[in-house]
Amino acid sequence: MVRLLTGVVVVVLNATATTTTLHLAWSSPHLEEEGRQLGRVAGDQLAGCHLVLVANTNHHHHHHNTFLTHFVRGITESGDGVGLVLVRESSMEGSTLSSPFLPEVWREGGSAAPCRGLILLQHKDTNAYPGQTTSKEHTKSRDERNTNTTSPPPHADDIFTEKFLARSGLWLDPETRVLVVVVVEGPVDVPLTIHHALRNSRHLLHIHAILSTTTHDGVMVVYRRCLYCETGGSGLKLLYRGDITRAALIGRNVFIERLSDLQGRLVRVVTMSYFPHVDYRRPQHFQLGGRVQPLDCLDFRMLQAIAHTLNFTYEVVEPPDEEWGVRDEEGQWTGIVGSLAREEGDFSMVLTPTPDRLTVMDQSRIYGEGAFVIVSLKPQTPTQQWAVIRALSDLLWGAVVATLVVWSVILWLLLKGWAYFSGAQSSEKWQNLSSSLFFGFGAFMQNIPFHPPPNLSTQMLAGWWWVFCIIITTAYRGSLISHLTVPGKTRPINTYEELLAQDGWTWSSEDTLRTMADIHFYLGSPSPVVKEVYRKMMFYSLDKALQEVLKGGHSFISWKNYIDVAVASRYSDSLGYTPFYIPSRRYPIFGGYSWCFRKGAPFLVPIRRVKQQLIESGLVSYWLEDVIKVRIRDTRTNSTYPHLIHSQDGGQTVLGLQHLQGAFYQLFLGYLLALLSLLAETVVACVFTQHITKRLPAVKS
């Protein structure tokens, strides 16, 4: 079946078929047998995989066409392949390959296959490499050799392969099985090179075949790639050298299925300090982007265990711009993410894997929780100078004052009505409203007036008023005693809603948040409450923010584990008392924290496997708790921060001036009001006297 895929004509063959028909101009029995034998070797190594065959053979060349036909036939006869996609050089003429090409091919046709295989078939002309030694002479001294991952300038017949590899996307999938089959008709040896696109490929076989068109003396030399050799670098190891028709590799899979030893490979870890996950010390004469000295923390304990298990070494560096990773104005990544995207580092430790970041890097399993919490002062005892006022609620005070005024007016009206209807004259002390007001106020003060109202109705009103005053004053005394001896507490802040409900309250977060992916928790949140919190948020350093919290009226929004260590080690006394309140309510940040890798890193799978074992064994949780305890103990021992004194609650409370300042304030207020009343009376008397004096001459005349 022939189909058009992204501008390239491909031929899809059913690998279970026993025959494959391609046009042949003429046939050579020796080429047929050697081609089929090489195809069987390739098919055995890629059994069960969805295959892509890339051939730079020219269909106008009879030998090339003959070999290719029987090579494909040998693959289909070898076993249980899922499918085969054939891309020929002639189909590339005028085509525009999209990048990456291979993931699209596999996505359309091989999603059910357990593995993916790529065969690079390169047919070399005998005059393409003049001056080279014969293959038999050359291979005698290269049973094991290191090789460059950068190819030399391609020959004319390699342009198609170079173009395909450059756009293949092979570096994104290190588990793809790759067979490089170099076929030469004649005694010419071709240099062994590994294309840069294959830099991450773990499964790579290099088959060098020298065919004979006249006799059965074709030679096959097979090398297997050693991605991590004894020296830690990559190279090629000789597996087989001998007759093609009697290849010992048929029926035997020589790929290394599991990567468990990196042979001392040096990996580059890019990270930033974020305790308890990562902590390090900068050495003297440190330069930006340079190496740092790891300190005891969770991620370095994990790294040491994984490095010991997989046998690799590491160096730890900071990103040159000291950022976690955000897109700049030009859309390029900064910080740790930028280093991984440019392959300047192999992997990072603690990092938040957002969907946007995962377009330029890979991630292993989530192992740490990321969550925001609100740090505030613990519920505080309110100031006691206004306890005499705070003993009753504002609403109750208003109701008492209003009741006093209304009762006094009613009493005064009853006295006026009784005098009018009875014709009797009320005593002089009940002639004005102020007498009724002072009578009611005196009852509140437990100072019952000596002369009661003159008639029965007003006396009944006064009696019930005294009962009301006894109830109110008794309740006030009890409440005042409780407020002075067992004062209440302010309400703690647990949620963003409670934070916004506080009048005159401010809050902040650490200034590094603006360069972290965690800021998208606020920017991308659909909640108007979260967005409003971010709109009013200020940014301080850790110490300045906590000092603002200690002053009162301020909260600090930070990461749970991070702030727990800072508060316990630097703002707690020897008994564990701290003035800060950290609620149990948490706001999770995305999925958590992970280790992130450059795209296509071959060691991602083994590191992920060992890391999973550490998590399931409980070591990660244990190390996290232990690291925090050790840091708290060491920081308290060597800390220059003053220890906080725990205020003891309970026991007897001795009343002092601070408890009854409100009573003195009220007395001073009474003095002030009396003085103002005196001034007002004096002014009114003076004005009245002047007015009378002016009218006396007129009256006398």
C-alpha positions in Angstrom: 0.0 0.0 0.0 1.4 3.4 -1.0 0.3 6.6 0.8 1.4 10.2 1.1 2.6 11.3 4.5 3.8 14.9 5.1 5.0 15.2 1.6 6.9 11.9 1.5 5.8 8.8 -0.4 6.1 5.8 1.9 5.4 2.1 1.3 3.7 0.3 4.1 4.4 -3.5 4.1 2.7 -6.1 6.2 5.5 -7.7 8.1 3.7 -11.0 8.4 3.5 -11.4 4.6 5.8 -14.0 3.1 6.4 -12.1 -0.2 7.1 -8.5 -1.0 7.2 -7.4 -4.6 9.4 -4.5 -5.9 10.4 -4.0 -9.5 13.7 -5.8 -10.4 15.6 -5.2 -13.6 17.8 -8.2 -13.1 18.8 -10.5 -10.3 22.0 -11.9 -8.8 21.8 -15.0 -6.6 24.6 -13.9 -4.4 23.1 -10.4 -3.8 19.7 -12.0 -3.1 21.1 -14.4 -0.5 23.3 -11.7 1.2 20.5 -9.2 1.2 18.0 -11.7 2.7 20.5 -12.8 5.3 21.1 -9.2 6.4 17.4 -8.6 6.5 16.9 -11.6 8.8 19.6 -10.3 11.1 17.8 -6.9 11.2 14.4 -8.5 11.7 15.6 -10.6 14.6 16.9 -7.6 16.4 13.7 -5.6 15.9 11.2 -8.4 16.3 7.8 -7.1 17.4 8.7 -3.4 16.7 7.0 -1.0 14.4 9.8 -0.4 11.9 10.8 2.5 9.7 13.3 1.6 7.0 15.3 4.6 5.6 17.2 3.7 2.4 19.4 5.9 0.4 19.5 3.4 -2.4 18.6 4.6 -5.9 15.9 2.7 -7.6 17.7 3.3 -11.0 20.7 1.3 -9.7 20.0 -2.4 -10.4 22.3 -3.7 -7.6 20.7 -1.4 -5.1 17.2 -2.4 -6.1 18.0 -6.1 -5.9 19.6 -5.8 -2.5 16.8 -3.7 -1.1 14.1 -6.0 -2.3 15.6 -9.1 -0.6 16.7 -7.2 2.5 13.0 -6.2 3.0 12.0 -9.8 2.3 14.4 -11.1 4.9 13.0 -8.7 7.5 9.4 -9.9 6.8 10.5 -13.6 7.0 12.3 -13.1 10.3 9.4 -12.9 12.7 6.5 -11.0 14.2 7.2 -7.4 13.2 4.2 -5.1 13.4 4.6 -3.1 10.3 7.2 -1.5 8.0 7.4 2.0 6.6 9.9 2.4 3.7 11.3 5.8 2.9 13.4 5.9 -0.2 15.7 8.6 -1.5 13.7 9.1 -4.7 10.6 9.9 -2.7 12.5 12.8 -1.1 12.8 14.8 -4.3 10.7 17.9 -3.9 9.3 16.9 -0.5 9.2 18.9 2.6 9.8 16.8 5.7 8.1 18.2 8.8 10.1 18.1 12.1 10.1 15.8 14.0 9.1 13.2 11.4 9.4 9.8 13.1 7.0 10.6 16.1 4.3 11.3 13.5 4.9 8.1 11.6 4.8 6.0 14.7 1.8 7.8 16.1 -0.2 7.0 13.0 0.7 3.4 12.5 2.5 1.9 15.5 0.9 3.0 18.7 0.1 -0.7 19.7 3.7 -1.9 19.1 5.8 -2.7 22.2 8.9 -1.0 20.7 9.9 1.2 17.8 12.7 0.4 15.4 14.6 2.4 12.8 16.8 0.8 10.1 19.2 3.2 8.3 20.3 1.4 5.1 23.2 3.2 3.4 24.4 1.8 0.1 27.9 3.2 -0.6 29.5 3.4 -4.0 33.0 1.9 -4.4 34.4 5.2 -5.5 32.8 7.2 -2.7 35.8 6.8 -0.3 39.0 6.7 -2.3 42.2 5.9 -0.5 40.5 3.9 2.2 41.9 0.5 3.4 40.1 -2.7 3.0 37.5 -3.7 5.5 39.4 -6.8 6.6 42.5 -5.0 7.3 40.8 -2.1 9.0 38.7 -4.2 11.4 41.5 -6.2 12.8 42.5 -3.3 15.2 39.2 -2.0 16.3 37.6 -4.7 18.5 36.6 -1.8 20.7 36.8 1.8 19.9 35.5 5.2 21.0 33.7 7.2 18.4 32.6 10.8 17.9 29.0 11.7 18.2 29.5 14.4 15.6 29.6 13.2 12.0 32.2 14.6 9.5 30.9 16.4 6.4 28.6 14.0 4.5 29.5 12.5 1.1 27.1 13.0 -1.7 25.3 9.7 -1.2 24.8 10.5 2.5 22.8 13.7 2.0 19.5 12.0 2.2 20.3 10.2 5.4 21.7 13.4 7.0 18.5 15.3 6.0 16.3 12.6 7.4 18.2 12.3 10.7 18.3 16.0 11.2 14.5 16.1 11.1 13.7 12.7 12.6 13.4 13.6 16.3 15.3 10.5 17.3 17.1 12.4 20.1 13.7 12.7 21.8 13.3 8.9 22.3 16.4 7.2 23.6 14.5 3.8 23.7 14.1 3.6 19.9 16.1 0.6 18.5 18.4 1.8 15.7 20.2 -0.4 13.1 22.7 1.4 10.9 23.4 -0.9 7.9 26.2 0.2 5.7 26.5 -1.8 2.5 29.5 -1.6 0.2 30.0 -3.5 -3.0 33.8 -4.0 -3.0 36.8 -3.8 -0.8 36.2 -0.4 0.7 36.0 0.5 4.4 33.8 3.3 5.6 34.6 5.3 8.7 32.3 4.6 11.6 30.5 7.7 12.8 27.4 8.4 14.9 25.2 11.2 13.8 24.4 13.9 16.4 20.7 13.0 16.1 21.6 9.6 17.7 23.4 11.1 20.7 20.7 9.8 23.1 20.0 6.4 21.4 20.7 3.5 23.8 20.0 0.7 21.4 22.2 1.1 18.4 23.8 -1.6 16.2 26.2 -0.7 13.4 26.3 -3.4 10.7 29.1 -3.0 8.1 28.5 -5.4 5.1 30.9 -5.8 2.1 29.0 -7.6 -0.6 30.2 -9.7 -3.4 28.3 -9.9 -6.7 30.3 -13.0 -7.9 31.1 -15.2 -4.9 29.8 -16.1 -1.5 32.5 -14.3 0.4 30.5 -11.3 1.7 31.8 -10.1 5.1 29.6 -8.6 7.9 31.1 -6.7 10.9 28.6 -5.9 13.7 29.3 -3.3 16.4 27.0 -2.5 19.3 27.0 1.0 20.7 28.2 1.4 24.3 26.5 4.6 25.5 28.2 4.3 28.8 31.5 2.5 28.5 34.1 1.8 31.2 35.4 5.3 30.8 31.9 6.9 31.1 31.9 7.9 27.5 30.2 6.4 24.4 31.8 4.0 21.9 31.3 1.0 19.7 32.1 -2.6 20.7 32.7 -5.4 18.2 30.1 -8.2 18.4 30.7 -10.2 15.3 32.9 -10.4 12.2 32.5 -13.1 9.6 30.6 -14.5 6.6 27.2 -12.9 5.9 25.5 -16.1 4.9 26.5 -17.8 8.2 25.8 -14.9 10.5 25.8 -16.0 14.2 23.4 -13.2 15.2 20.3 -14.7 13.6 17.8 -15.6 16.2 19.7 -13.7 19.0 18.8 -10.3 20.4 21.9 -8.4 21.3 20.3 -5.2 22.6 20.8 -4.4 26.3 17.2 -4.1 27.6 17.9 -2.4 30.9 20.2 0.4 31.7 21.5 -0.2 35.2 25.2 1.0 35.1 26.3 4.4 33.8 30.0 3.4 34.3 31.0 6.5 36.2 29.4 8.9 33.7 29.6 12.6 34.9 26.2 14.2 34.8 25.5 17.9 35.2 22.8 18.9 37.7 21.3 22.4 37.5 19.4 23.6 40.6 18.7 26.4 43.0 18.6 26.5 46.8 15.2 25.6 48.2 15.4 24.0 51.6 14.5 21.3 52.8 14.8 20.0 49.2 18.0 21.6 48.0 20.7 23.4 49.9 24.3 24.2 49.0 27.2 26.5 49.7 28.9 28.7 47.2 32.7 28.3 47.2 35.2 31.1 47.3 35.7 33.0 44.1 32.3 31.8 42.9 31.2 32.9 39.5 27.6 32.9 38.2 26.7 29.5 36.6 29.6 27.8 38.5 29.8 24.7 40.7 28.4 24.7 44.2 29.1 22.5 47.3 26.0 20.4 48.3 24.9 20.5 51.9 22.7 18.0 53.7 19.2 18.1 52.3 16.5 15.8 50.9 17.4 15.9 47.2 21.1 15.4 47.7 20.4 12.4 49.9 18.3 11.0 47.1 20.9 11.9 44.5 23.7 10.2 46.5 21.7 7.0 46.8 20.7 7.0 43.1 24.3 7.8 42.0 25.6 4.9 44.0 23.0 2.5 42.6 23.5 3.5 39.0 27.2 4.2 39.2 27.5 7.8 38.0 29.1 10.9 39.3 27.7 14.4 39.3 28.5 18.1 39.5 26.0 20.7 40.8 25.8 24.1 39.2 23.6 27.2 39.5 21.8 28.7 36.5 23.8 31.7 35.3 20.8 34.1 35.7 19.8 32.6 39.2 16.2 32.0 38.1 14.0 29.0 38.2 12.7 29.4 34.7 10.1 31.7 33.0 9.7 32.9 29.4 11.4 36.2 28.6 10.0 38.9 26.3 11.3 37.0 23.3 9.7 33.7 24.4 13.0 32.1 25.4 13.3 30.2 28.6 15.5 31.5 31.4 17.0 29.9 34.5 17.0 26.1 35.1 14.4 25.4 32.4 16.5 27.3 29.9 19.6 25.3 30.8 17.7 22.0 30.2 16.1 23.3 27.0 19.6 24.2 25.6 21.0 20.9 26.9 23.5 22.8 29.1 22.5 20.6 32.0 21.4 17.0 32.2 18.7 17.3 34.8 17.5 19.5 37.7 16.3 18.7 41.1 13.3 20.3 42.8 11.2 22.0 40.0 7.5 22.5 39.3 6.6 20.7 36.0 4.1 23.0 34.4 2.5 22.1 31.0 4.4 25.0 29.3 7.7 23.8 30.8 7.2 20.2 29.7 7.3 21.3 26.1 11.1 21.7 26.4 11.9 19.2 29.1 10.9 15.8 30.6 10.1 15.0 34.2 10.3 12.1 36.6 7.8 11.1 39.3 6.3 13.8 41.6 7.9 13.3 45.0 7.2 16.5 47.0 4.2 18.5 47.9 4.0 22.2 47.0 1.5 24.2 48.9 1.0 27.8 50.1 0.1 28.6 53.7 -0.8 31.9 55.5 1.6 32.8 58.3 0.1 35.3 60.9 0.6 36.1 64.6 -1.0 33.6 66.9 -4.4 34.8 68.4 -3.4 37.6 70.7 -4.9 38.9 73.9 -6.5 42.3 73.2 -5.2 45.3 75.1 -6.9 45.6 78.5 -7.2 49.4 78.9 -10.6 49.3 77.3 -11.8 46.2 79.2 -14.4 48.3 81.0 -15.9 49.2 77.7 -15.3 45.8 76.0 -17.2 44.0 78.7 -20.4 44.7 76.8 -20.9 44.5 73.1 -21.3 47.7 71.1 -24.9 46.8 70.3 -25.7 46.3 74.0 -24.1 49.6 74.9 -26.2 51.3 72.3 -29.4 49.6 73.5 -28.7 50.6 77.1 -28.1 54.3 76.3 -31.1 54.4 74.0 -33.3 52.8 76.7 -32.1 55.3 79.3 -33.0 58.2 77.1 -36.4 56.8 76.1 -37.3 56.0 79.7 -36.3 59.4 80.9 -38.4 61.1 78.3 -41.4 58.9 79.2 -41.0 59.6 82.9 -40.8 63.4 82.2 -44.0 63.3 80.0 -45.9 61.3 82.7 -45.0 63.9 85.3 -46.1 66.7 83.0 -49.4 64.9 82.1 -50.2 64.2 85.8 -49.6 67.8 86.7 -51.8 69.0 83.9 -54.8 66.8 84.5 -54.7 66.8 88.3 -53.9 70.5 88.6 -51.3 69.7 91.2 -47.9 71.3 91.1 -44.9 68.9 90.8 -42.0 69.5 93.0 -39.3 71.9 91.6 -36.8 69.0 91.1 -39.1 67.3 88.5 -39.7 70.4 86.4 -37.2 69.6 83.6 -36.0 66.6 81.5 -32.5 66.6 83.0 -34.0 65.5 86.4 -35.4 62.4 84.7 -32.1 61.7 83.0 -30.1 61.9 86.2 -32.7 59.9 88.0 -32.3 57.0 85.5 -28.5 57.3 85.3 -28.3 57.3 89.2 -30.2 54.0 89.2 -27.6 52.5 86.9 -24.9 53.7 89.2 -26.6 52.0 92.2 -27.3 55.5 93.7 -31.1 55.5 94.2 -32.4 59.1 94.5 -33.8 60.1 98.0 -37.0 61.6 96.7 -39.0 59.3 94.4 -41.5 60.6 91.8 -44.7 62.0 93.5 -47.5 59.9 91.9 -48.2 56.2 91.8 -47.8 55.7 88.0 -44.4 57.2 87.8 -43.3 55.3 91.0 -44.3 52.1 89.2 -42.2 53.1 86.2 -39.3 53.9 88.4 -39.6 50.6 90.3 -39.4 48.5 87.1 -36.5 50.7 85.9 -34.6 49.8 89.1 -35.1 46.1 88.4 -33.8 46.5 84.8 -30.8 48.4 86.1 -30.0 45.7 88.7 -30.0 43.0 85.9 -27.8 45.1 83.5 -25.3 46.1 86.2 -25.0 42.6 87.5 -24.3 41.2 84.0 -21.8 44.0 83.4 -19.9 43.2 86.6 -19.6 39.5 85.8 -18.5 40.3 82.2 -15.9 42.8 83.4 -14.4 40.4 85.9 -14.1 37.7 83.2 -12.5 40.1 80.7 -10.0 41.2 83.3 -9.1 37.8 84.6 -9.4 35.6 81.5 -9.1 37.9 78.5 -10.3 36.6 75.1 -8.2 36.0 72.0 -8.3 37.5 68.5 -9.5 35.1 65.7 -6.8 33.4 63.7 -6.5 33.7 59.9 -6.9 30.4 58.1 -8.1 31.2 54.6 -7.8 33.8 51.8 -11.4 34.8 52.4 -10.6 35.6 56.1 -7.5 37.5 54.9 -9.5 39.7 52.6 -12.2 40.3 55.4 -9.7 41.9 57.8 -9.9 45.7 57.9 -6.6 47.4 57.3 -4.7 44.2 57.0 -1.7 43.7 54.6 0.1 40.6 53.4 3.2 39.7 51.4 5.1 36.9 49.8 8.8 36.2 49.2 10.3 38.2 46.3 11.6 35.1 44.6 8.0 34.1 43.8 8.0 36.4 40.8 10.6 34.3 39.0 9.0 31.0 39.8 6.4 28.9 38.0 4.4 29.0 41.3 3.3 32.5 40.4 0.9 30.9 37.9 -1.1 29.6 40.8 -2.3 33.2 41.2 -2.1 34.4 37.6 -4.0 31.4 36.2 -6.5 30.9 39.0 -10.2 31.2 38.1 -11.0 32.2 41.7 -11.6 36.0 42.1 -10.5 35.6 45.8 -7.1 34.3 44.8 -6.6 37.0 42.1 -7.6 39.7 44.6 -5.1 38.3 47.1 -2.3 38.5 44.5 -3.4 42.1 43.4 -2.8 43.4 46.9 0.3 41.3 47.6 3.6 42.9 48.5 7.0 41.2 48.1 9.6 41.2 50.8 12.6 39.0 51.8 11.9 36.3 54.4 13.3 38.1 57.4 11.6 41.4 56.6 8.2 39.7 56.0 8.3 37.9 59.3 9.3 41.1 61.1 6.2 42.7 59.6 4.1 39.9 60.9 5.5 40.3 64.4 4.4 44.0 64.3 0.8 42.9 63.8 -1.7 43.6 61.1 0.3 41.6 58.5 0.4 38.1 57.1 3.0 36.2 55.1 2.1 33.7 52.3 4.8 31.1 51.8 5.6 27.5 51.1 4.6 25.0 53.8 7.9 23.0 54.3 10.0 26.0 53.7 8.3 28.2 56.3 8.0 25.4 58.8 11.8 25.1 58.9 12.4 28.8 59.0 10.0 29.4 61.9 11.0 26.3 63.9 14.8 27.0 63.6 14.9 30.8 63.9 11.7 32.0 65.5 11.0 29.4 68.2 12.4 29.1 71.8 13.8 26.0 73.4 10.3 24.8 74.4 9.1 25.1 70.8 7.0 28.2 71.4 6.7 30.5 68.5 4.5 33.6 68.1 3.6 32.6 64.5 0.4 30.8 63.6 0.5 28.4 60.6 -2.9 27.0 59.8 -3.7 23.5 58.6 -5.4 25.0 55.5 -3.1 24.6 52.5 -3.4 25.8 48.9 -1.7 23.1 46.7 0.5 24.3 43.8 -0.1 22.3 40.6 0.9 18.7 41.1 3.9 19.2 43.3 7.7 19.0 42.8 9.7 16.7 40.5 13.1 16.2 39.0 13.2 17.4 35.4 15.5 16.3 32.6 16.6 17.5 29.2 14.6 16.1 26.3 15.7 12.6 25.4 18.0 12.0 28.4 18.9 8.2 28.2 19.2 8.0 32.0 15.7 9.3 32.7 14.1 5.8 33.0 16.7 4.2 35.3 16.8 7.3 37.6 13.0 7.3 37.7 13.0 3.6 38.6 15.4 4.0 41.5 13.6 7.1 42.6 10.3 5.3 42.7 11.9 2.6 44.9 13.1 5.3 47.3 9.6 6.7 47.5 7.8 3.4 48.0 10.3 2.3 50.6 9.5 5.3 52.7 13.0 6.7 52.7 12.0 10.0 51.0 9.5 10.7 53.8 11.9 9.7 56.5 14.8 11.7 55.0 12.5 14.8 54.7 11.6 14.7 58.4 15.2 13.9 59.4 16.6 16.7 57.4 14.2 19.2 58.9 15.0 18.0 62.5 18.8 18.2 61.9 18.6 21.7 60.4 16.4 23.0 63.2 18.8 21.5 65.8 21.9 22.9 64.2 20.4 26.3 63.5 19.2 26.7 67.1 22.7 25.7 68.4 24.5 28.1 66.2 21.9 30.8 65.8 22.4 34.4 66.6 18.6 35.0 66.7 17.2 35.9 70.2 15.2 33.1 71.7 11.6 33.9 72.2 10.1 33.6 75.7 7.0 31.6 76.1 4.2 33.5 77.8 2.7 31.3 80.4 -1.1 31.1 80.6 -3.1 30.2 83.6 -2.7 31.0 87.3 -4.0 34.1 89.2 -4.2 37.4 87.5 -3.3 40.5 89.5 -5.2 43.6 88.3 -2.8 46.4 87.3 -3.0 49.7 85.8 -3.0 48.2 82.3 -6.3 46.5 83.1 -8.2 49.6 84.4 -6.7 52.3 82.2 -10.2 52.7 80.6 -11.7 53.8 84.0 -9.1 56.6 84.3 -9.7 57.5 80.7 -13.4 57.8 81.4 -12.8 59.9 84.4 -10.6 62.3 82.4 -13.3 62.4 79.8 -15.8 63.3 82.5 -13.5 66.2 83.7 -13.3 67.4 80.1 -17.0 67.3 79.6 -17.6 69.1 82.9 -15.1 71.8 81.9 -16.8 72.2 78.6 -20.2 72.4 80.3 -18.8 75.1 82.6 -17.5 77.1 79.7 -20.9 76.8 77.9 -22.8 77.9 81.0 -20.5 80.8 81.6 -20.9 82.0 77.9 -24.6 81.6 78.1 -24.8 83.5 81.4 -22.7 86.3 80.1 -24.8 86.7 77.0 -28.0 86.6 79.0 -26.6 89.2 81.4 -25.6 91.6 78.6 -29.0 91.2 77.0 -30.8 92.0 80.3 -28.5 95.0 81.0 -29.3 96.5 77.6 -33.0 96.1 78.2 -33.0 97.7 81.7 -32.9 101.4 80.5 -35.8 100.8 78.2 -37.8 99.2 81.0 -37.1 102.1 83.4 -38.2 104.7 80.8 
